[in-house]
Amino acid sequence: MKVSLNWLRDYVNITLPPRELAQRLTMSGTAVGAIHTIGRAWENIVVGEIIDINPHPSADRLRLATVSLGTESKTVVCGAPNIAVGQRVPFAKPGAELIDGHTGEVIKLGRAKIRGVVSEGMICSEKELGVSERHEGIMILPEDAPVGAPLSEYLGDTILDLEVTPNRPDCLSIIGVAREIAALTGEKVRPPEVSYEEKGEVIESLVSIEIADPELCRRYCASLITDVRIAPSPRWLVERLSACGMRPINNIVDVTNYVMLEYGQPLHAFDYREIRGQRVIVRRAGEGESLVTLDGVGRFLSPDMLVIADKEGPIALAGVMGGLESEVTEATTAILLESANFNNVSIRRTSNSLRLRSEASSRFEKGISPELTVPALQRATKLILELAGGRAARGIIDVYPGRVERVPILLSTTRVKRVLGMEIGINRIAEVLTSLGFACQLKSPSELFVTPPYWRTDIHIPDDLVEEVARIMGYDKVPTTIPRGELPRHEPDPSLSLREKVRDILASCGMQEVITYSLVSLRMLERVATPHPPIRVANPMTSEQEYLRTTLRPGLLQALSSNEKHEEGGIRLFEVGKVFLSREDDLPEEREVVTGLISGPRTPSSWLGEGEGSDFFDAKGIVEMLLSRLGVGASFEVCEDDILCPGRTAGIFVDGGRVGVVGEVHPKILESFDIRRAAFLFELELRKLLPYAMVVRRYTPLPRFPSTVRDIALVVDKGLSSARVQQIIQSFPLVSQVKLFDVYTGEQVPPGKKSLAYRIVYQSPSRTLTVEEVNKIQQEIISCLGRKLGATLRA
C-alpha cells in the first residue's frame, strides 16, 4: 500500500520528518518497507510564469517564450503546441537533470543555441520530470502556483510503501493510516466532507436492489447520478492516484479508485442505461453462465461465485471486477454507484479460481467492515458531482441483511499487567484506546467496557485491546521482567520422539532420508496399486500434483529411478511422512509411515571383486535392527502385497497385530518406474509401533556366571518358518539366546525337507550350569520340537 504524505496531511497534521514517522509506524505494527521521494532530482527546477510569446525568427514551428521566475526572466525556445501567456509552468535552469522525452535517458540541461537563438533553459513536460509518460505538450501548473518557488517544494511528495498485515484491512486506506498517525502523535483526524445536494428524483423510483444470497453479501448500497459528463480527471486527482500506483482513466472511474484508496472501501460505477430493467440482483452465478470482464476476457462462472446481475444476466463479478457491457464510457450520462460488502471467503475463492486479482478483491478478502459502505458512497457521490456535474437522486438505497451489533469487551488493569508485565492506569488505557477510535465506558476503578470502532474488524478479545495499548505506547516501554507464577510443564510428544528416533536409527544403518511431495498425480498412485481411493485437491497447482498421497511408495520409487541413472553403487533410501486416507463426510485420516527402499550392491566394488547384490534379508535385517533399537519384539510371517513378489514378502507382526511389510518389489512395478535393478521395500506404521516403542526400558546387569553354547541341526518341513522353531526353543527358561546360522537343502536331506542349524546359549543368572543340566534341557527341547513340529535331529 503506497501512501502519499501530501494526501495524509489533508486528514492529520504531520510534524515528524518522514524517516522518523516511518520508524514510529513500523514500531507500532504497520511496517514501512520503503520511502520514495518525488522531486528529489528536481534541482534547478522552479515554478515560472509565461509572460510573453514571440515567433522564432528562423523556424515556423518554434516560438520564443519569456518566462518570469520572480526575480528574473528567461527566454527559451519552445516547440510545445499548448503554451500560452499567463500559464504557470515548471522551468528547468541550466544544470538541471531531466529525462529525455525520446530516449528515456537522464540528461543534464545546458545552455543551447537552437536555430540561431540562445535558449536559457527549458519549459518541461510531465515525462521530462518523471511525473508521467505524457510528452505531447508542456506541463501546466495550477494558477495559484507560487512563481519562483522550487518545484520540489511545490509538487514534491514523500511516498511511504506500507507492508500491511492481513489482519489490518483498515490500514489499506489513507484515512486508516491517518488514524494510526494521529494516535501515535497525539493529533486529531479530520474526516473529509461527505454531504452533497440531492436534486434528482427519489432513487427507489429509478432502480431496485435485491440481495438473493445474504450469506455472501452482508450489505449493498447504491446512489444514482444523472447528466454526468465523462472527462479526464483534474491534475490533483491524477497526481494522487499516480503517487499510489494507480493509472488514471476518467473522472468517474478515478473517483471510485480515489475513494477506495481514501476509505479502503471498493466501489464500482455502472452505466445506468446498460442495467436492463433498472433492477440489480446480487446472487450466485447460474450453472454455465459467463461474463466478459473489464479486461476483455470471457470467463465461465460457477454457482459458488457471487455476481451482480440485472434481469437478464450478470453485469459484474461481485467484489472482483466489473463487466465490460456495463462499464462507464465516453457516451455514459448516468451512473449507478455501488458500495457493498461481500463475504471475504467467497471473494478469495472466486479470485483464486479465476486467477483474477484486483485492488478490490485484495481488500474484500481481508474482511473489511460493512459500516464503510455508506460514508464511502457519500464521499464518492460528492466528488462525482464536483468533477463530472450532474444531479444526484434523492436518498441512497441501503439493503443491510447482515447487520451485527458491536459487542463491548471488558478489559481490566489486571489483565493488562499480566500480559505486559507493567502497571498502566485505567485512565491511560482509556486515553490510548480513545485515540484509536474505541469507545470506552468505565465499569469500575480497574475495569473498562471497550467497544471497537466499526473499521477495526480484527478486535475480538481483551488481549487484542492489550496489544493496541502496547503498540501505541511503544513496545520499547514494555519492561524486561522475570516470568511470575508457575511455568507450564512441558508435555513431550511421544510420536515426535519416535519419529526422530526412527530417523536416527535408519541413518545409522547407512540409509539416506528423502522428502517427497505430499501431492502426486493419479497416474503415480495407480502404478503402485494403492487400495485406498485418492483425494483430489480443489485447486491443484499442476496436473502432476492433483491428489494427496495415500502411500509413500511412488515418491520413493521415483527417487530410486532418478538416482539409479547416476549411481552405480548401492542405494538405500527412506522417508518418514504422512499419508492421507479418505473418510466419508470428514477430513482425511493422516497416518505417519516410514518406508524404506534398498537396491544395488550390498558392499562397494573393490579390487577384491564386485560387491554382492542386496536381497530380501538386507531389508529384513534393517527392519530387525530398527525394531531392536526401539525395544520392540516382532515376528515375520509370509503374506501378500500388491506391489511385492509372492513368496518373497513377509508381514511384520507385533503382539499378533500387523504393523508393516517387507519384501522384494515386483519386476512389473520396477519396469513402470524404469528401474533396472532389483529393489527391496519395507514399510511400518509408526502409530501401531508407538505403544511398544515408548515402553520404559530397564537396565539388566551383566550375567555373573558363564554360559554354555551348543549347536543343533534339525530336519523340518521345507515350508516351516525358522521363526516358529526359534520361538519354541526360546520359550525354555535357561535359554538366553538362539541364533540360526545355517540353512541347507540338498541330497543329504529328504525331499520336501530342509536343515536348520541353531546356536543355543544356555545361562543361569544364579549359578553355573552343569553338563548334565544342559544335556537334559537340550533333550527336552528336541522332544518338544518333535512333538509340535515333527522336527528330527540331522544325522
TITINU-470762 format. One record per residue (C-alpha): x, y, z; residue in three letters. Coordinates in steps of 0.001 Angstrom, whole numbers, plus 500000, padded with zeros to 6 digits. Layout:
N
XYZALA;...
This chain:
795
500000500000500000MET;501580503261498822LYS;500632506310500910VAL;501288509942499957SER;502282512257502806LEU;500724515190500951ASN;497446513290500856TRP;497750512266504516LEU;498145515905505524ARG;494546516506504405ASP;493367514455507370TYR;496018514807510085VAL;498791517221510984ASN;502210515655510361ILE;505114517304512154THR;507583514398512192LEU;510230514012509462PRO;509375511180507017PRO;512015508780508352ARG;511007509274511973GLU;507340508870511028LEU;508177505655509175ALA;510033504380512250GLN;507075505138514537ARG;504650503380512191LEU;506914500358511877THR;507345500020515631MET;503564500190516088SER;502999497223513776GLY;502413498948510415THR;505750498308508749ALA;507114500817506220VAL;509079498817503662GLY;510450501769501682ALA;510330505550501409ILE;510166507141497940HIS;510690510861497418THR;509076512512494369ILE;511062515549493253GLY;514372514616494840ARG;516091515075491473ALA;514353518409490681TRP;517325520605491493GLU;517428523868489489ASN;513763523436488517ILE;511357526183489660VAL;507815527447489050VAL;507722530006486228GLY;505071532139484550GLU;504939532685480780ILE;504722536474480316ILE;505372536777476579ASP;505450534620473424ILE;507105535645470115ASN;507722533786466864PRO;511129532253466211HIS;513000534254463544PRO;514062531196461544SER;511676528338462452ALA;507930528310461872ASP;507201525571464461ARG;509262527084467235LEU;508441530071469418ARG;510320532214471884LEU;508743532192475330ALA;509714534681478024THR;509320533136481462VAL;509264535098484715SER;510952533395487658LEU;510021536087490153GLY;513326537894490465THR;514441537404486851GLU;513153536461483408SER;514489533919480913LYS;513827533466477200THR;513667529915475881VAL;512954528227472572VAL;509834526073472834CYS;508005523921470310GLY;505109522771472531ALA;501671523370470966PRO;499924524192474271ASN;501903527168475592ILE;500048530405476323ALA;500710533673478076VAL;499788533598481775GLY;500452529894482296GLN;502356528680485372ARG;504874526066484257VAL;507848524053485551PRO;511039525755484334PHE;514410523989484271ALA;517535526107484531LYS;520888525076483018PRO;522379522303485202GLY;519051520575485877ALA;518792516816485258GLU;515818515776483106LEU;514523512659481365ILE;514925512757477587ASP;511396512572476157GLY;512528510422473225HIS;515163508061474665THR;514100507944478314GLY;517686508573479442GLU;518654511117482106VAL;520367514174480610ILE;521928517292482113LYS;520494520505480696LEU;522856523229479443GLY;522635526497477538ARG;521886525759473895ALA;521598527678470626LYS;518570526476468657ILE;518320527724465040ARG;520475530723465933GLY;518690531707469178VAL;520137531012472641VAL;517742529094474912SER;518398529764478598GLU;516564526754479968GLY;513525524589479233MET;509800524529479944ILE;509239520887480932CYS;506713518228480058SER;505468515646482567GLU;507660512927481068LYS;510785515077481292GLU;510111515497485006LEU;509345511798485519GLY;505770512524486620VAL;504033510542483860SER;504515509415480252GLU;502838512497478740ARG;505149514321476340HIS;502832515888473788GLU;502982519288475492GLY;504329521188478455ILE;503090520574481982MET;500689523329483089ILE;500556524052486813LEU;497588525490488747PRO;497089529247488562GLU;497996529704492229ASP;501403528018491869ALA;503995530357493538PRO;506268531850490873VAL;509955531286491638GLY;509346528542494210ALA;511407525349493829PRO;509263522734492091LEU;510358520105494640SER;508698522146497392GLU;505527522798495404TYR;504949519417493700LEU;507326517165495629GLY;505925514391497794ASP;507061511532500001THR;505541508098499448ILE;505520505515502232LEU;505338501942500967ASP;503497500084503743LEU;503623496332504344GLU;500117495875505751VAL;499422492645507638THR;496299490647506641PRO;494524491388509943ASN;494605495163509377ARG;492470495922506295PRO;491767499372507781ASP;495392500308507006CYS;494750499690503300LEU;493352503241503255SER;494719506757503597ILE;492271507584506413ILE;493185504368508232GLY;496873505306508187VAL;495937508851509265ALA;494176507368512311ARG;497349505456513198GLU;499481508593512872ILE;497024510620514962ALA;497130508037517765ALA;500950507913517686LEU;501464511689517650THR;498512512929519714GLY;496868514710516772GLU;493210514645515697LYS;491840513150512491VAL;489920515451510143ARG;487448513294508171PRO;486543514512504664PRO;483215516190503920GLU;480611513776502549VAL;477409515841502278SER;476038516837498871TYR;472916518333497352GLU;470221515975496087GLU;468250517388493142LYS;467046514319491267GLY;464094512007491653GLU;463704509606494573VAL;466184506802493933ILE;463706503997494740GLU;461615505100491745SER;464597504688489413LEU;466250501436490487VAL;465621498465492794SER;468153496290494652ILE;467672492678495761GLU;470135490525497717ILE;469259486923496866ALA;472131485446498914ASP;472591487354502221PRO;475309484919503355GLU;477613486183500616LEU;476521489849500639CYS;476025491455504039ARG;475236494927502712ARG;474611496619499361TYR;474293500395498970CYS;473871502467495814ALA;473449506059494683SER;472369507362491272LEU;473776510400489430ILE;472318511564486111THR;473513514073483485ASP;477201513422484215VAL;479988514441481808ARG;482781511939481250ILE;486133513752481001ALA;489767513485482110PRO;490328513950485827SER;491836517162487214PRO;495567517209487845ARG;495336516901491644TRP;493368513676491328LEU;495711512244488688VAL;498755513064490817GLU;497350511372493904ARG;496327508219492063LEU;499702508057490300SER;501544508534493608ALA;499708505487494974CYS;500476503393491906GLY;497126503594490091MET;496563504573486459ARG;494054507384485812PRO;491224506561483361ILE;488419509152483526ASN;486778511317486159ASN;484142508726487179ILE;486410505674487437VAL;489163507760489029ASP;486793508917491780VAL;485887505309492635THR;489587504412492846ASN;490339507575494821TYR;487687506832497437VAL;488775503183497610MET;492290504373498486LEU;490898507025500820GLU;488437504859502813TYR;489545501318501964GLY;486065500558500579GLN;485977499343496950PRO;483278500925494743LEU;482067500297491227HIS;480288502573488749ALA;477774501032486324PHE;476434502739483227ASP;472853503100484447TYR;471414502854480919ARG;473010499400480483GLU;471228497918483529ILE;468333496074481942ARG;465076496573483747GLY;466725499041486147GLN;466927496187488650ARG;470073494892490389VAL;470144491366491841ILE;473034490112493988VAL;473027486342493559ARG;475124483268492886ARG;476068482628489285ALA;473932480124487422GLY;475360476890486055GLU;477016477624482704GLY;476754481429482966GLU;479600483550481621SER;480750487154481813LEU;483175489313479840VAL;485031491299482494THR;486564494760482120LEU;489874493256480980ASP;488096491906477881GLY;488354488246478912VAL;485316485971478778GLY;485035483927481960ARG;482863480907482735PHE;481264481116486177LEU;480189478508488712SER;477403478522491338PRO;479859479200494190ASP;480671482628492673MET;478702485758493527LEU;477632488068490704VAL;475851491390490322ILE;473099490803487779ALA;470221492605486128ASP;467036490905484995LYS;468796489218482036GLU;472179488144483383GLY;475451489002485163PRO;476848492517484763ILE;479751492245487257ALA;481741489721489233LEU;480989490794492811ALA;483974492204494664GLY;486441491292491919VAL;485815493075488609MET;483015494744486659GLY;481562493577483376GLY;482534495054480012LEU;478942495674478858GLU;478067497967481773SER;481378499869482007GLU;481497503660482028VAL;482367505041478581THR;482501508460476955GLU;478834508034475994ALA;477718507445479603THR;475373510104481004THR;474030508386484137ALA;475771506107486598ILE;474684503758489349LEU;477378503815492031LEU;477799500609494038GLU;479252500364497560SER;478818496885499012ALA;480239494387501481ASN;480842490810500370PHE;481840487608502170ASN;485640487570502303ASN;485959483777501866VAL;483712483838498784SER;485733486645497195ILE;489032484886497855ARG;487796481613496380ARG;486379483352493304THR;489576485333492774SER;491763482229493132ASN;489510480079490979SER;489529482564488089LEU;493133483641488746ARG;491853487204488720LEU;493253489621491290ARG;492253493243491705SER;492648496067494213GLU;489019495482495205ALA;489355491728495780SER;492544492180497820SER;490577494381500239ARG;487356492365500369PHE;489155489091501043GLU;490739490564504202LYS;487315491217505740GLY;486502494934505654ILE;483638496360507719SER;480131496698506207PRO;479855500044508023GLU;482293501549505491LEU;479810501343502641THR;477676504436503345VAL;480390507054504127PRO;482458505901501147ALA;479394506027498875LEU;478512509540500031GLN;482083510745499583ARG;482303509335496046ALA;478921510798495085THR;480011514240496308LYS;483267514100494297LEU;481476512953491119ILE;479065515882491378LEU;482038518241491734GLU;484117516762488896LEU;481513515446486449ALA;478498517606487203GLY;475056516047487088GLY;472249515576489566ARG;472157513119492461ALA;468953511208493072ALA;467342511809496417ARG;468471509304499023GLY;470533506154498669ILE;469489502513498585ILE;470785500604501606ASP;469983496876501818VAL;471560495542505015TYR;470531491958505914PRO;473808491141507684GLY;473712493738510440ARG;475637492674513554VAL;475807494829516666GLU;479260495539518056ARG;479647493931521499VAL;481685495711524212PRO;484766493926525527ILE;485599494008529250LEU;489233494979529877LEU;490862495179533317SER;494144496646534517THR;494901493214535995THR;494806491640532528ARG;496982494390531080VAL;499556493882533833LYS;499500490093533422ARG;500118490277529676VAL;502561493217529545LEU;504209492878532956GLY;503753496571533751MET;501335498763535657GLU;499194501038533460ILE;496453503168534977GLY;492888502808533776ILE;492822506436532595ASN;495945505954530470ARG;494466502799528934ILE;491254504662528091ALA;493248507561526631GLU;495198505284524271VAL;492142503360523136LEU;490090506523522648THR;492835507967520417SER;492329504921518161LEU;488567505477517936GLY;487472502957520585PHE;484508503881522791ALA;485403503420526480CYS;482990503254529417GLN;484256502931532992LEU;482767499960534860LYS;484925500164537996SER;488213501828539040PRO;490080498968537353SER;487745497870534521GLU;486556499292531200LEU;483881498344528721PHE;485536498931525334VAL;483610498974522045THR;485785498701518917PRO;485142501228516108PRO;483441499860513011TYR;486632499917510937TRP;488543497608513322ARG;487308494162512319THR;490351492499513938ASP;489419493231517597ILE;487570490415519402HIS;489093489603522812ILE;490689491528525722PRO;494212490603524639ASP;493578492349521302ASP;492996495536523301LEU;496129494933525356VAL;498110494734522118GLU;496653498070520999GLU;497759499699524249VAL;501257498218523974ALA;501910499192520372ARG;500695502786520719ILE;502584503367523966MET;505607501700522386GLY;506866498143522667TYR;510147499596523934ASP;508243500761527021LYS;507377497183527996VAL;509882496236530739PRO;512012493133530808THR;510818491098533786THR;511241487612535177ILE;508133485499534494PRO;505858485222537501ARG;503903482160538505GLY;504433478509537679GLU;505614477748534178LEU;503515475154532381PRO;505045471703532367ARG;506476470500529119HIS;504410467639527802GLU;506627465620525467PRO;505077464345522270ASP;505771460582522094PRO;505049460434518358SER;507609463181517670LEU;510242461373519753SER;509539458110517923LEU;509773459814514546ARG;513174461349515349GLU;514469458082516801LYS;513422456165513676VAL;515248458717511502ARG;518429458404513554ASP;518388454594513567ILE;517824454266509824LEU;520540456835509120ALA;522917454802511292SER;522072451776509108CYS;523553453617506132GLY;520252454805504691MET;519631458292503308GLN;516452460223504096GLU;514451461771501256VAL;511472464116501373ILE;508977463787498548THR;505857465789497699TYR;502614465079499555SER;500743465851496305LEU;501117463387493424VAL;499412462563490159SER;496688459938489812LEU;498936458013487403ARG;501647457685490081MET;499153456284492585LEU;497718453841490032GLU;501197452488489308ARG;501569451273492913VAL;498003449878493024ALA;497000451676496212THR;493833450144497709PRO;492649453474499137HIS;490627455907496980PRO;492742459044496452PRO;491592462550497447ILE;491800465266494799ARG;492623468803495945VAL;490146471504494901ALA;492676473835493289ASN;495772471883492134PRO;498835473832491032MET;499783471332488291THR;498449468083486833SER;501379466283488495GLU;500210467390491960GLN;496467466838491944GLU;495999464176494642TYR;497010463660498259LEU;499286460648498505ARG;497832457512500092THR;501274455877500321THR;504929456925500313LEU;505840454230497792ARG;505527456156494488PRO;507717459019495702GLY;510451456653496872LEU;510330454554493695LEU;510571457729491610GLN;513539458869493707ALA;515215455484493232LEU;514647455681489476SER;516188459154489296SER;519225458237491420ASN;519875454889489740GLU;520783456683486493LYS;523650458477488240HIS;524758455948490876GLU;526409452585490162GLU;526710451564493807GLY;524048450610496294GLY;521150452964497017ILE;519380452966500372ARG;516544455475500768LEU;513871456037503396PHE;511170458576504137GLU;509123459335507246VAL;505936461162506339GLY;502179461294506386LYS;499751459576504062VAL;496149460699503665PHE;493276458227503640LEU;489740459307502769SER;486904459142505281ARG;483239459560504441GLU;481899463043505274ASP;485052464009507133ASP;488586465277506707LEU;491109462633505593PRO;492809460416508143GLU;496507461243508438GLU;498780458279509174ARG;502510458556509765GLU;504501455898507949VAL;508165455049507454VAL;509030453441504124THR;512477452265503028GLY;513899451059499730LEU;517255449397499016ILE;518759448404495675SER;522122447606494116GLY;525276446072495637PRO;525405445354499343ARG;529041446490499504THR;531067448747497162PRO;533109447173494366SER;536851446922495039SER;539983445065493896TRP;538682442120495890LEU;535787441803493480GLY;532320443035492663GLU;530013443664495627GLY;527173441184496107GLU;523698442451495308GLY;521264443314498096SER;518467440864498779ASP;515375440353500901PHE;517414439682504040PHE;519191443036503817ASP;515843444802504029ALA;514665442406506755LYS;517903442973508693GLY;517388446750508648ILE;513850446274509972VAL;515121443951512711GLU;517815446465513676MET;515245449289513774LEU;512800447330515922LEU;515564446023518184SER;516872449560518843ARG;513295450659519600LEU;512879447780522055GLY;510119446147520026VAL;509924442373519590GLY;508488441342516235ALA;507866438248514155SER;507756437793510372PHE;505153435735508549GLU;504520435059504877VAL;501942437410503381CYS;500954439107500119GLU;501220442700498931ASP;500014444295495678ASP;503441445500494515ILE;505720442890496139LEU;506712439465494790CYS;504693436480496091PRO;506868434172498188GLY;509360436972498847ARG;507127439071501073THR;506719438966504838ALA;504303440724507140GLY;505770442307510268ILE;503772441427513395PHE;503954442731516943VAL;501762441099519602ASP;499797439379516863GLY;498950442622515042GLY;500413443528511671ARG;502477446731511776VAL;504182446590508387GLY;505585444631505492VAL;508945443819503906VAL;509623442236500547GLY;511002442392497015GLU;509357444865494637VAL;507661443141491704HIS;509555443416488373PRO;506476444901486633LYS;506407447753489147ILE;510144448324488670LEU;509656448396484908GLU;506876451003485174SER;509280453280487082PHE;512197452495484706ASP;514234450825487472ILE;516762448268486143ARG;517970446533489319ARG;516073444520491921ALA;514709446587494800ALA;513537445639498278PHE;510996447620500271LEU;509895447803503883PHE;507072449806505401GLU;505987450391509018LEU;503099452324510571GLU;504522454421513399LEU;501158454744515125ARG;500998450989515634LYS;504593450859516894LEU;504119453714519372LEU;502630451718522306PRO;505562449251522183TYR;508410451641521395ALA;507587454050524245MET;507774451385526980VAL;510345452274529662VAL;513416450075529192ARG;515013448850532399ARG;518660448106532997TYR;519664444450533315THR;523061443776534919PRO;525654441700533076LEU;525494437988533961PRO;527911436851536696ARG;528014433173535688PHE;529400431644532489PRO;527281430408529608SER;527303427141527711THR;526960427031523921VAL;525503424090521992ARG;524777423711518268ASP;521819421771516989ILE;520818420835513404ALA;517180419957512759LEU;515390418482509761VAL;511977420080509327VAL;509337420568506633ASP;510501422891503867LYS;507556425265504388GLY;508161425704508120LEU;509432429140509148SER;512590429441511218SER;510837431941513497ALA;508423429225514678ARG;511360426957515651VAL;513199429791517395GLN;510056430722519333GLN;509790427230520829ILE;513487426999521701ILE;513453430480523278GLN;510498429522525490SER;512692427312527707PHE;513759429213530858PRO;517544428668530777LEU;517916429529527065VAL;519310433056526829SER;519965433283523056GLN;519053431390519888VAL;520629432153516509LYS;520118430490513124LEU;523485430062511414PHE;522830427628508561ASP;520085426573506172VAL;520622423554503896TYR;518613421736501272THR;520168419048499120GLY;520938415385498636GLU;521583414654502320GLN;518133415946503308VAL;514937414074502355PRO;512729415612499638PRO;510369418260500970GLY;512613418867503955LYS;515315421361504932LYS;518025421521507555SER;518122424416510061LEU;521182424773512299ALA;520934426844515500TYR;523409428037518073ARG;521826427928521523ILE;523277429761524509VAL;522361428343527951TYR;522868430513531013GLN;521548430850534556SER;521518434160536453PRO;522135432407539805SER;524632429565539234ARG;526960427808536821THR;525138425163534804LEU;526463421622534787THR;526854419469531684VAL;524083417186532896GLU;521651420125533264GLU;522423421415529777VAL;522065417934528233ASN;518715417472529942LYS;517352420840528749ILE;518558420248525189GLN;516912416804525128GLN;513662418397526308GLU;513910420975523512ILE;514434418247520871ILE;511474416264522195SER;509230419347522223CYS;510203420260518664LEU;509491416674517574GLY;506024416679519121ARG;504948420119517908LYS;506730420459514579LEU;507805416952513601GLY;511458418021513732ALA;514237415429513929THR;517960415688514563LEU;520030415683511417ARG;522387412748511339ALA;
